[in-house]
Amino acid sequence: MISSLLGLFEETHHSHFDEHGYVVLGRLLSGGELSDLRRRTDDLMMGRVTIPGVAFQLDGKGDNYGKLEKRTFGPSEHTLDYRRIDELHNDPLYLSYMQHPVFRQLTRRYIGEDVSIFRSMFMNKPASGGTELPWHQDVGEGWGLDTTPATTVWTALDDATVESGCMQIAPGSHKLGILNARHFVSEKDQAKYCTPDKVIDLEVEAGEAVLIHNLTIHRSGLNTTDEPRRALSVAYMDAATRNTRNGDPFPIIFGKDALRPPVE
């Protein structure tokens, strides 16, 4: 994996993240690497490649987020219309990218030496569709965590534009703390914090990554183009974090006992 940003991520970048709750990291995937990840994702959805432990959710096709399809282990049908694919740290190709040197650099600063991941998921807005994602923060009672992760890296596998349903964020909103323990932002808070003058369209090019604070309020709309809008989202957190339901740890991505891609 290329690491052109390594050593160039200066204090100004950290200051931007601390102030605004996000910072664009730039292009971290070469053209060949980008093609490999796109191909792998298509192969997973079409059943040409099977990775144990990977979960799939079909796209709901519309603005009713509350009626999404249930997740299945393995594709329930062979189609490119999956909304998300979870547990991608089980895939050696995706795992290799999740352990990019730049992400190691960032997690050392914001988390520490031993780092786990809460989720590692592919997100998709299929051509001329997708599911509208309401205003929310990436935290909630249903997450089952004894601490709240603060750092997510979102990587575009296609150009993310207004037309294709790019993220919209409210810069600086991470400073508000947790607004609603149940994930979504109330209409009252939307009227206060998500007005057009306080929101930006986060357009990025394919291969670019963005560091986002988990408490930053964000949403995304539908894809009105004839191409998919695909991305990878990985939430990094302290390896000491435990599942509140059973006390189990989460997959270690950096540090002692970190996952290692198999040697081919």
C-alpha positions as CSV (number, residue, x, y, z in Angstrom):
1,M,0.0,0.0,0.0
2,I,1.3,3.5,-0.8
3,S,1.8,5.9,2.0
4,S,2.5,9.3,0.4
5,L,0.9,11.0,3.4
6,L,3.2,9.3,6.0
7,G,5.4,12.0,7.6
8,L,3.5,14.8,5.9
9,F,0.5,14.7,8.2
10,E,1.4,17.8,10.2
11,E,0.0,19.6,13.2
12,T,-2.3,21.7,11.0
13,H,-4.1,18.5,9.9
14,H,-4.6,17.5,13.5
15,S,-5.8,21.0,14.4
16,H,-8.4,20.8,11.6
17,F,-9.6,17.5,12.9
18,D,-9.8,18.7,16.4
19,E,-11.6,21.9,15.4
20,H,-14.0,20.6,12.7
21,G,-14.4,16.9,13.5
22,Y,-13.0,15.7,10.2
23,V,-10.0,16.1,7.9
24,V,-9.4,14.8,4.4
25,L,-6.4,12.6,4.4
26,G,-5.9,12.6,0.6
27,R,-5.5,9.7,-1.8
28,L,-4.1,6.6,-0.1
29,L,-5.0,4.0,-2.7
30,S,-3.2,3.7,-6.1
31,G,-5.2,3.0,-9.2
32,G,-4.4,-0.7,-9.0
33,E,-5.2,-1.0,-5.4
34,L,-8.5,0.7,-5.9
35,S,-9.4,-1.7,-8.8
36,D,-8.5,-4.7,-6.6
37,L,-10.8,-3.6,-3.8
38,R,-13.7,-2.8,-6.2
39,R,-13.2,-6.2,-7.9
40,R,-13.1,-8.0,-4.5
41,T,-16.3,-6.3,-3.4
42,D,-18.1,-7.3,-6.6
43,D,-16.8,-10.8,-6.3
44,L,-18.2,-11.0,-2.7
45,M,-21.6,-9.7,-3.7
46,M,-21.8,-12.0,-6.7
47,G,-20.6,-15.1,-4.7
48,R,-17.5,-15.6,-6.7
49,V,-15.4,-15.2,-3.5
50,T,-16.5,-16.5,-0.1
51,I,-15.0,-15.1,3.2
52,P,-16.2,-16.8,6.4
53,G,-17.7,-14.3,8.9
54,V,-18.6,-11.6,6.4
55,A,-22.2,-10.3,6.7
56,F,-24.3,-8.7,3.9
57,Q,-27.3,-6.4,3.9
58,L,-29.4,-5.7,0.8
59,D,-30.2,-2.1,-0.1
60,G,-33.6,-0.8,1.0
61,K,-33.9,1.4,-2.1
62,G,-35.5,4.5,-0.7
63,D,-35.8,7.0,2.1
64,N,-37.2,4.6,4.7
65,Y,-34.2,3.7,6.8
66,G,-36.3,1.9,9.2
67,K,-37.2,-0.9,6.7
68,L,-33.8,-2.1,5.7
69,E,-33.3,-5.7,4.9
70,K,-31.9,-8.1,7.6
71,R,-28.2,-9.0,7.5
72,T,-27.1,-12.4,6.4
73,F,-23.8,-14.3,6.7
74,G,-22.9,-14.8,3.1
75,P,-24.9,-13.1,0.2
76,S,-28.6,-14.0,0.3
77,E,-28.6,-13.5,-3.5
78,H,-26.1,-12.7,-6.2
79,T,-26.5,-9.0,-6.9
80,L,-24.5,-5.7,-6.8
81,D,-27.4,-4.1,-4.9
82,Y,-26.1,-4.7,-1.4
83,R,-26.2,-1.7,0.9
84,R,-23.4,-2.8,3.2
85,I,-21.0,-5.7,3.8
86,D,-19.7,-6.1,7.4
87,E,-16.8,-7.7,9.2
88,L,-14.4,-7.1,6.3
89,H,-11.3,-7.4,8.6
90,N,-11.9,-11.2,7.9
91,D,-10.9,-10.4,4.3
92,P,-7.1,-10.4,3.9
93,L,-7.2,-7.8,1.0
94,Y,-9.3,-5.3,3.0
95,L,-7.4,-6.1,6.2
96,S,-4.2,-5.1,4.5
97,Y,-5.6,-1.6,3.7
98,M,-7.1,-1.2,7.2
99,Q,-3.5,-1.6,8.5
100,H,-2.1,1.2,6.3
101,P,0.9,3.0,7.8
102,V,-1.0,6.3,7.9
103,F,-3.8,4.7,9.9
104,R,-1.2,3.4,12.3
105,Q,0.2,6.9,12.6
106,L,-3.2,8.4,13.4
107,T,-4.3,5.7,15.8
108,R,-1.1,6.0,17.8
109,R,-1.8,9.7,18.3
110,Y,-5.5,9.5,19.1
111,I,-5.8,6.0,20.7
112,G,-2.5,4.5,21.6
113,E,-0.4,1.4,20.9
114,D,-3.1,-1.3,21.0
115,V,-6.0,-0.6,18.8
116,S,-9.1,-2.6,17.9
117,I,-11.9,-2.1,15.4
118,F,-15.6,-1.9,16.2
119,R,-16.7,-2.2,12.6
120,S,-15.1,-2.7,9.2
121,M,-17.8,-2.2,6.6
122,F,-18.3,-1.6,2.9
123,M,-21.1,0.9,2.2
124,N,-22.8,1.2,-1.1
125,K,-25.3,3.4,-2.8
126,P,-26.2,1.4,-6.0
127,A,-26.6,3.2,-9.3
128,S,-29.8,5.3,-9.5
129,G,-30.8,4.4,-5.9
130,G,-29.4,3.7,-2.5
131,T,-30.9,4.3,0.9
132,E,-31.1,7.8,2.4
133,L,-29.3,7.9,5.7
134,P,-30.8,10.4,8.2
135,W,-28.8,12.8,10.4
136,H,-27.0,10.9,13.1
137,Q,-23.8,10.4,15.1
138,D,-21.9,7.2,15.1
139,V,-22.7,6.2,18.7
140,G,-25.7,4.8,20.4
141,E,-27.1,2.5,23.1
142,G,-27.4,-0.4,20.7
143,W,-23.7,-0.4,19.9
144,G,-22.9,-2.5,23.0
145,L,-19.6,-0.8,23.8
146,D,-18.2,0.2,27.2
147,T,-16.5,3.2,25.6
148,T,-17.3,5.5,22.7
149,P,-14.9,5.3,19.7
150,A,-13.9,8.7,18.3
151,T,-12.1,7.9,15.1
152,T,-13.5,6.5,11.9
153,V,-11.7,6.4,8.5
154,W,-14.0,6.6,5.5
155,T,-12.4,5.7,2.2
156,A,-14.1,6.4,-1.2
157,L,-14.0,3.6,-3.7
158,D,-15.8,5.8,-6.2
159,D,-16.0,9.6,-6.6
160,A,-18.4,10.8,-3.9
161,T,-20.4,13.8,-5.3
162,V,-23.6,15.6,-4.4
163,E,-25.2,13.8,-7.3
164,S,-24.1,10.3,-6.1
165,G,-25.1,10.9,-2.5
166,C,-21.9,12.0,-0.8
167,M,-21.8,12.6,3.0
168,Q,-23.1,15.9,4.4
169,I,-21.6,16.9,7.7
170,A,-22.0,19.6,10.3
171,P,-18.4,20.7,11.0
172,G,-17.6,21.2,14.7
173,S,-20.7,19.3,15.8
174,H,-18.5,16.7,17.6
175,K,-18.0,19.3,20.3
176,L,-21.7,19.0,21.2
177,G,-21.1,15.6,22.8
178,I,-23.7,12.8,22.5
179,L,-27.0,14.4,21.5
180,N,-29.2,11.3,21.5
181,A,-28.2,7.9,23.0
182,R,-30.2,6.3,20.2
183,H,-28.0,7.3,17.4
184,F,-30.2,9.6,15.4
185,V,-30.5,13.4,15.8
186,S,-33.9,14.7,16.8
187,E,-35.8,17.1,14.6
188,K,-35.3,19.8,17.2
189,D,-31.5,19.4,17.1
190,Q,-31.5,19.2,13.3
191,A,-33.2,22.6,13.2
192,K,-30.5,23.9,15.5
193,Y,-27.3,22.2,14.2
194,C,-28.0,21.0,10.6
195,T,-29.3,24.2,8.9
196,P,-27.8,24.8,5.4
197,D,-25.4,27.4,6.6
198,K,-23.9,24.9,9.1
199,V,-23.6,21.9,6.7
200,I,-21.1,21.1,4.0
201,D,-21.1,18.5,1.2
202,L,-18.1,16.3,1.7
203,E,-17.2,15.5,-1.9
204,V,-14.1,13.3,-2.3
205,E,-12.4,11.5,-5.2
206,A,-12.1,7.7,-5.5
207,G,-9.1,6.5,-3.4
208,E,-9.2,9.4,-1.0
209,A,-9.7,8.8,2.7
210,V,-11.3,11.0,5.4
211,L,-10.8,10.9,9.1
212,I,-14.1,11.6,10.9
213,H,-14.9,12.1,14.6
214,N,-17.6,9.6,15.5
215,L,-19.7,12.4,17.2
216,T,-19.7,14.6,14.1
217,I,-23.3,14.8,12.8
218,H,-23.6,13.5,9.3
219,R,-26.0,12.1,6.7
220,S,-26.2,11.0,3.1
221,G,-28.8,11.1,0.3
222,L,-29.7,9.0,-2.7
223,N,-27.5,8.3,-5.7
224,T,-29.0,9.9,-8.8
225,T,-26.1,8.8,-11.1
226,D,-25.8,5.7,-13.3
227,E,-22.7,4.5,-11.3
228,P,-22.5,3.1,-7.8
229,R,-21.1,5.1,-4.9
230,R,-19.0,2.7,-2.8
231,A,-16.9,3.3,0.3
232,L,-15.2,1.6,3.2
233,S,-15.8,2.7,6.8
234,V,-13.6,1.5,9.7
235,A,-14.1,2.6,13.3
236,Y,-10.8,2.4,15.3
237,M,-10.8,2.3,19.1
238,D,-8.9,1.4,22.2
239,A,-8.2,-2.4,22.4
240,A,-9.4,-2.4,26.0
241,T,-12.9,-1.7,24.8
242,R,-15.3,-4.5,25.6
243,N,-18.7,-5.7,24.4
244,T,-21.2,-4.8,27.1
245,R,-23.3,-7.9,26.4
246,N,-20.7,-10.6,26.9
247,G,-17.5,-8.8,28.0
248,D,-15.6,-9.9,24.8
249,P,-12.9,-7.8,23.2
250,F,-13.0,-6.7,19.6
251,P,-10.6,-7.6,16.7
252,I,-7.1,-6.2,17.3
253,I,-5.9,-4.2,14.3
254,F,-2.7,-2.7,15.7
255,G,-0.4,-3.7,18.6
256,K,-0.2,-7.0,20.6
257,D,-2.0,-9.9,19.0
258,A,-3.0,-7.8,15.9
259,L,-4.6,-9.6,13.0
260,R,-2.2,-10.6,10.3
261,P,-3.2,-11.2,6.6
262,P,-2.3,-14.8,5.7
263,V,0.9,-15.4,3.7
264,E,0.0,-16.5,0.1
